[in-house]
C-alpha cells in the first residue's frame, strides 16, 4: 500500500502539538529553575507542529502559507528550541544566530518562490540552513547538564536526536546537488533520503521533547537535592549535609592516617545585632559571615551553618596548627569588616574553637563536642579569639 506523505506529516504535526500542549499544562507548576527554558521549548515545539501541519496541506493551500509560512515556522521553532537549551544551560547572552538563520530561511523562501522562482536553490539552501539549526541545537543540548551532574545522561539523547537530524538534512543537500535540478524528487515522492528526512525532521522533535522532559526531571532532582543540603539563608551546607560529608571524609579508606580538623565559629554578640537593628540585619550579617568563611576556606575544606549563628568548617588534610592559622585569619578578616544597617555602622567579631581528630574521638560528634568546648572557652575569655581544644587538656 503506498504511503500517503501528507497524512504522515499531518499526523506527526498533531503529535508535536500534543506534546506542546502537555508541556504547557505543567509549566505553571514547575520551580523557578525551569521557568526560563520550559515555556520557550513549548513554544518552539508548537511552532514546529504548525509548520509541519502547513506542509501537509501543500498543494491545497496557497504557497505563501504552505511553503513560506511553513518554512518560517519550522525555522523559528528550531530557533526557540535552541534558545530554550541556552536558557537551560544558564548562558546569560541570547544567541542571535538561530534567529538570523530563521529570517534568512524566510527570505530565501520568498526570493526563490516569487522573485526568481527556482525550487532547486530554495530546497538546497533552506535544507542546509535548517540542518545548521539542528546542529546548533545538538551542540547546546550536548553542553546541557543538570547542575553539572556528571551522572545525568538525558541531554545526550536530545543532542543525539538533533545531531542525527542535522546529518540527514546535510545528506539530503548532497543528494539533491548530486542528482541535479533535472532529477530532484517531488515533494510527495518517497525514496530513502526523503524518507529519512521526513522521519528525522517530524519525529525527531517528539523524541527530543521526551529527552528534554527527562532533562527537566533530572534538573528538578538536582534542585531538590540542593535544597535538602543547603542552608536557605546563607547558601552554605546545612547541618545534615555537613554531618553526611564528615562521615564520608572520616571513612578509614579515605583518611589513610591523614589529619582531620574542624573549626567551630560563632558570631559575637549576635543577639545585639538582632535586638538593635532587627532580624533583617541579623540575616544580612549571617550571609556576610558565610561569604567570608567560604572565601577564606577556599578549596581546603567545607563550610556549613551548624545552627543559629554557628558555622562549622571541615578541614580534611589540615592539622591543628593549619586550622588555627586559618581560624585566626578569618577572625582578623571579620574584625576588619564594618557592617552597615540603616545608615548605621557596626564593627563585629567572631570567636572560634579548633579541634583535630585524635584517638580520644570515638566519632564525629565527640570531635565537634571538643571544638564546642574550645569555643565556649573563647567566649568566656572575652570573645574575639581562637582557642584550641588541645589547650583545654
C-alpha positions as CSV (number, residue, x, y, z in Angstrom):
1,X,0.0,0.0,0.0
2,X,1.5,3.4,-1.0
3,X,2.4,5.8,1.8
4,X,0.4,9.0,1.9
5,X,3.1,11.5,2.8
6,X,0.7,14.4,3.7
7,X,-1.2,12.2,6.1
8,X,2.1,11.2,7.8
9,X,3.3,14.8,8.1
10,X,0.0,16.0,9.5
11,X,-0.1,13.1,12.0
12,X,3.4,14.0,13.1
13,X,2.3,17.6,13.4
14,X,-0.6,16.6,15.6
15,X,1.7,14.6,17.8
16,X,4.1,17.5,18.2
17,X,1.3,19.8,19.1
18,X,0.0,17.3,21.7
19,X,3.5,17.3,23.2
20,X,3.5,21.1,23.3
21,X,0.0,21.3,24.9
22,X,1.1,18.7,27.5
23,X,4.1,20.8,28.4
24,X,2.0,24.0,28.5
25,X,-0.3,22.4,31.1
26,X,2.5,21.7,33.5
27,X,4.6,24.9,33.1
28,X,3.0,26.9,36.0
29,X,3.6,24.1,38.5
30,X,7.3,24.0,37.9
31,X,10.0,25.6,40.1
32,X,12.0,28.7,39.1
33,X,14.9,26.5,37.8
34,X,12.8,25.6,34.8
35,X,10.7,28.8,34.3
36,X,13.1,30.3,31.8
37,X,13.6,27.3,29.5
38,X,10.4,25.2,29.6
39,X,8.0,27.8,28.1
40,X,10.4,28.6,25.3
41,X,10.8,24.9,24.4
42,X,7.0,24.5,24.5
43,X,6.6,27.5,22.1
44,X,9.3,26.0,19.8
45,X,7.6,22.6,19.6
46,X,4.3,24.3,18.9
47,X,5.8,26.3,16.0
48,X,7.3,23.2,14.6
49,X,4.0,21.4,14.8
50,X,2.3,24.3,12.9
51,X,5.0,24.3,10.3
52,X,4.6,20.6,9.5
53,X,0.8,21.0,9.6
54,X,1.0,23.7,6.9
55,X,3.4,21.5,4.9
56,X,0.8,18.7,5.0
57,X,-1.6,20.9,3.0
58,X,1.0,22.0,0.4
59,X,-0.8,21.9,-3.0
60,X,-4.1,22.6,-1.4
61,X,-3.3,25.9,0.4
62,X,-1.5,28.9,-1.1
63,X,2.3,28.7,-1.2
64,X,2.6,31.8,0.9
65,X,1.1,29.7,3.8
66,X,2.1,26.1,3.0
67,X,5.6,27.0,1.8
68,X,6.9,30.4,3.0
69,X,4.8,30.3,6.2
70,X,5.7,26.6,6.9
71,X,9.4,27.1,6.4
72,X,9.4,30.2,8.6
73,X,7.5,28.3,11.4
74,X,9.9,25.4,11.2
75,X,12.9,27.7,11.4
76,X,11.7,29.8,14.2
77,X,10.5,26.7,16.1
78,X,14.1,25.4,16.0
79,X,15.4,28.8,17.0
80,X,13.2,28.7,20.0
81,X,14.4,25.2,20.9
82,X,18.0,26.5,20.7
83,X,17.1,29.4,23.0
84,X,15.4,27.1,25.4
85,X,18.6,24.9,25.7
86,X,20.6,28.1,26.1
87,X,18.4,29.1,29.0
88,X,18.6,25.6,30.5
89,X,22.4,25.9,30.4
90,X,22.1,29.3,32.2
91,X,24.0,31.0,29.4
92,X,23.4,34.7,30.0
93,X,23.5,36.1,26.5
94,X,20.9,35.3,23.9
95,X,22.2,33.6,20.7
96,X,21.2,35.7,17.7
97,X,22.5,33.2,15.1
98,X,19.5,30.8,15.2
99,X,17.1,33.7,14.7
100,X,19.2,35.3,11.9
101,X,19.2,31.9,10.2
102,X,15.4,31.7,10.6
103,X,15.0,35.1,9.0
104,X,17.3,34.0,6.1
105,X,15.2,30.9,5.5
106,X,12.1,33.1,5.2
107,X,13.9,35.5,2.8
108,X,15.2,32.5,0.7
109,X,11.7,31.0,0.6
110,X,10.2,34.3,-0.7
111,X,13.1,35.0,-3.1
112,X,13.1,31.7,-4.9
113,X,9.3,31.3,-4.8
114,X,8.2,34.7,-6.1
115,X,11.1,36.9,-7.2
116,X,13.3,34.3,-9.0
117,X,11.3,31.0,-8.8
118,X,13.8,28.2,-8.5
119,X,12.9,25.1,-6.5
120,X,16.4,23.7,-6.7
121,X,18.1,26.6,-4.9
122,X,15.2,27.1,-2.5
123,X,15.3,23.4,-1.4
124,X,19.1,23.2,-1.3
125,X,19.7,26.4,0.7
126,X,16.8,26.0,3.1
127,X,17.6,22.4,3.9
128,X,21.2,23.4,4.5
129,X,20.2,26.2,6.8
130,X,17.7,24.0,8.7
131,X,20.5,21.5,9.1
132,X,22.6,24.2,10.7
133,X,19.8,25.0,13.1
134,X,19.6,21.3,14.2
135,X,23.4,21.3,14.5
136,X,23.3,24.3,16.9
137,X,20.6,22.7,18.9
138,X,22.7,19.5,19.1
139,X,25.7,21.4,20.4
140,X,23.6,23.3,23.0
141,X,22.0,20.0,24.2
142,X,25.4,18.3,24.5
143,X,26.5,21.1,26.8
144,X,23.4,20.8,29.0
145,X,23.6,19.0,32.3
146,X,21.6,19.1,35.5
147,X,23.7,21.4,37.6
148,X,26.9,19.8,36.4
149,X,25.6,16.3,37.4
150,X,28.1,14.0,35.7
151,X,25.7,11.1,36.1
152,X,22.9,12.8,34.1
153,X,22.7,11.4,30.5
154,X,19.3,12.6,29.2
155,X,20.9,15.6,27.5
156,X,22.8,13.1,25.3
157,X,19.5,11.8,24.0
158,X,18.4,15.3,22.9
159,X,21.8,16.0,21.4
160,X,21.9,12.7,19.5
161,X,18.4,13.3,18.0
162,X,19.3,16.8,16.8
163,X,22.7,15.7,15.6
164,X,21.1,12.8,13.6
165,X,18.5,15.1,12.1
166,X,21.3,17.6,11.1
167,X,23.2,14.8,9.4
168,X,20.2,13.6,7.5
169,X,19.5,17.2,6.3
170,X,23.1,17.6,5.2
171,X,22.9,14.2,3.3
172,X,19.7,15.5,1.6
173,X,21.5,18.6,0.4
174,X,24.3,16.5,-1.0
175,X,21.8,14.1,-2.6
176,X,19.9,16.9,-4.3
177,X,23.1,18.5,-5.6
178,X,24.4,15.2,-6.9
179,X,21.1,14.5,-8.6
180,X,20.9,17.9,-10.2
181,X,17.9,20.1,-10.8
182,X,16.5,17.7,-13.5
183,X,16.3,14.8,-11.1
184,X,15.0,16.4,-8.0
185,X,12.4,14.4,-6.1
186,X,8.9,15.8,-5.9
187,X,7.6,17.0,-2.6
188,X,5.4,13.8,-2.2
189,X,7.9,11.4,-3.7
190,X,9.2,8.8,-1.2
191,X,12.8,7.5,-1.5
192,X,15.4,6.6,1.1
193,X,16.7,10.1,1.5
194,X,13.2,11.6,1.5
195,X,12.0,9.0,4.0
196,X,14.9,9.7,6.3
197,X,14.4,13.4,6.0
198,X,10.7,13.4,6.9
199,X,11.2,10.9,9.7
200,X,14.1,12.8,11.3
201,X,12.5,16.3,10.9
202,X,9.0,15.4,12.0
203,X,9.6,12.7,14.7
204,X,12.9,14.0,15.9
205,X,11.4,16.8,17.9
206,X,9.0,14.4,19.5
207,X,11.8,12.2,20.8
208,X,13.8,15.3,21.7
209,X,10.9,16.6,23.7
210,X,10.8,13.3,25.7
211,X,14.5,13.7,26.3
212,X,14.0,17.3,27.3
213,X,11.4,16.2,29.8
214,X,13.9,13.8,31.3
215,X,16.4,16.7,31.4
216,X,13.9,18.7,33.4
217,X,13.3,15.8,35.7
218,X,17.0,15.5,36.4
219,X,17.2,19.2,37.0
220,X,14.4,19.0,39.5
221,X,16.1,16.1,41.2
222,X,19.3,18.1,41.4
223,X,17.4,21.1,42.7
224,X,15.7,19.1,45.4
225,X,19.0,17.6,46.5
226,X,20.5,21.1,46.7
227,X,17.6,22.4,48.8
228,X,17.9,19.4,51.1
229,X,21.6,20.0,51.7
230,X,21.8,23.8,51.6
231,X,21.0,26.4,54.3
232,X,18.3,28.6,52.8
233,X,19.6,31.8,54.3
234,X,23.4,31.7,53.7
235,X,23.7,29.2,50.8
236,X,26.3,27.1,52.5
237,X,25.8,23.5,53.6
238,X,23.2,22.8,56.4
239,X,23.9,20.7,59.4
240,X,22.5,17.5,57.9
241,X,24.7,17.9,54.9
242,X,27.8,18.7,56.9
243,X,27.4,15.6,59.0
244,X,27.0,13.4,55.9
245,X,30.1,14.9,54.3
246,X,32.1,14.5,57.5
247,X,31.1,10.8,57.8
248,X,32.4,10.2,54.2
249,X,35.6,12.1,54.9
250,X,36.2,10.0,58.0
251,X,35.9,6.7,56.4
252,X,39.1,4.7,57.1
253,X,39.7,4.0,53.4
254,X,39.6,7.8,52.7
255,X,41.6,9.0,55.7
256,X,44.6,6.8,55.4
257,X,46.1,8.3,58.6
258,X,45.8,11.9,57.3
259,X,45.0,14.7,59.7
260,X,41.4,16.0,60.0
261,X,40.5,19.2,61.8
262,X,37.5,21.4,62.2
263,X,36.7,25.0,63.2
264,X,33.5,25.9,65.0
265,X,32.8,29.6,64.6
266,X,30.2,31.8,66.4
267,X,29.3,35.5,65.7
268,X,30.0,37.5,68.9
269,X,27.1,39.4,70.4
270,X,24.8,38.4,67.6
271,X,21.7,38.9,69.7
272,X,22.6,42.6,70.0
273,X,22.5,42.9,66.2
274,X,19.0,41.4,66.1
275,X,17.8,43.5,69.0
276,X,19.3,46.8,67.9
277,X,18.9,46.6,64.1
278,X,16.2,43.9,63.5
279,X,16.3,40.4,62.2
280,X,16.8,41.6,58.7
281,X,20.1,43.0,59.8
282,X,20.9,39.7,61.5
283,X,20.2,37.8,58.4
284,X,22.5,40.1,56.4
285,X,25.3,39.6,59.0
286,X,25.0,35.8,58.7
287,X,25.1,35.9,54.9
288,X,28.2,38.1,55.1
289,X,29.8,35.8,57.6
290,X,29.2,32.8,55.5
291,X,30.6,34.6,52.4
292,X,33.8,35.5,54.3
293,X,34.2,31.9,55.7
294,X,33.8,30.4,52.3
295,X,36.3,32.7,50.7
296,X,38.9,32.1,53.4
297,X,38.4,28.3,53.3
298,X,38.6,28.0,49.5
299,X,39.2,24.5,48.3
300,X,40.8,23.4,51.6
301,X,37.5,22.5,53.3
302,X,33.7,22.6,53.5
303,X,31.7,25.4,55.2
304,X,28.3,24.9,56.7
305,X,25.8,26.5,59.1
306,X,25.7,24.3,62.2
307,X,22.8,26.2,63.9
308,X,21.8,29.7,64.7
309,X,24.9,31.9,64.3
310,X,27.3,29.0,64.5
311,X,29.3,27.8,61.4
312,X,31.3,24.6,61.2
313,X,34.3,24.2,58.8
314,X,35.6,20.8,57.9
315,X,39.3,20.7,57.0
316,X,40.5,17.3,55.7
317,X,44.3,17.1,55.5
318,X,44.7,20.0,57.9
319,X,46.4,19.6,61.3
320,X,45.6,21.7,64.3
321,X,48.3,24.3,63.5
322,X,47.0,24.9,60.0
323,X,43.4,25.0,61.2
324,X,44.2,27.5,63.9
325,X,46.0,29.8,61.5
326,X,43.0,29.7,59.1
327,X,40.6,30.5,62.0
328,X,42.7,33.4,63.1
329,X,42.8,34.8,59.5
330,X,39.0,34.6,59.5
331,X,38.8,36.4,62.8
332,X,41.0,39.2,61.6
333,X,39.0,39.5,58.3
334,X,35.8,39.8,60.3
335,X,37.3,42.4,62.6
336,X,38.3,44.5,59.6
337,X,34.7,44.4,58.2
338,X,32.2,47.1,59.1
339,X,28.5,46.3,58.7
340,X,26.1,49.0,57.6
341,X,22.5,48.8,58.8
342,X,20.0,51.7,58.2
343,X,22.9,54.2,57.7
344,X,24.5,53.0,61.0
345,X,27.8,51.2,61.0
346,X,28.7,48.3,63.3
347,X,32.0,46.6,64.0
348,X,31.8,43.0,64.9
349,X,33.9,39.9,65.6
350,X,33.8,36.1,65.9
351,X,35.1,33.5,68.3
352,X,36.3,30.1,67.2
353,X,37.1,26.7,68.6
354,X,39.5,24.4,66.8
355,X,40.0,20.7,67.2
356,X,41.9,17.9,65.4
357,X,40.7,14.3,65.3
358,X,42.7,12.0,67.6
359,X,42.3,8.8,69.5
360,X,40.1,10.4,72.1
361,X,37.3,10.9,69.5
362,X,35.2,7.8,69.1
363,X,33.1,9.5,66.5
364,X,32.5,12.8,64.7
365,X,30.1,14.1,67.4
366,X,32.8,13.8,70.0
367,X,35.2,15.8,67.9
368,X,32.6,18.5,67.5
369,X,32.0,18.5,71.2
370,X,35.7,19.2,71.9
371,X,35.6,22.1,69.3
372,X,32.4,23.4,71.1
373,X,34.2,23.3,74.4
374,X,37.1,25.3,72.9
375,X,34.5,27.8,71.5
376,X,32.9,28.1,74.9
377,X,36.3,28.9,76.4
378,X,36.9,31.6,73.7
379,X,33.5,33.2,74.6
380,X,34.2,33.1,78.4
381,X,37.6,34.7,78.0
382,X,36.2,37.8,76.3
383,X,35.3,36.7,72.8
384,X,37.1,37.7,69.6
385,X,39.7,35.0,69.9
386,X,40.6,31.5,68.8
387,X,41.0,28.6,71.3
388,X,42.4,25.2,70.5
389,X,40.8,22.1,72.1
390,X,44.2,20.8,73.0
391,X,44.7,23.8,75.3
392,X,41.9,22.6,77.5
393,X,43.6,19.3,78.4
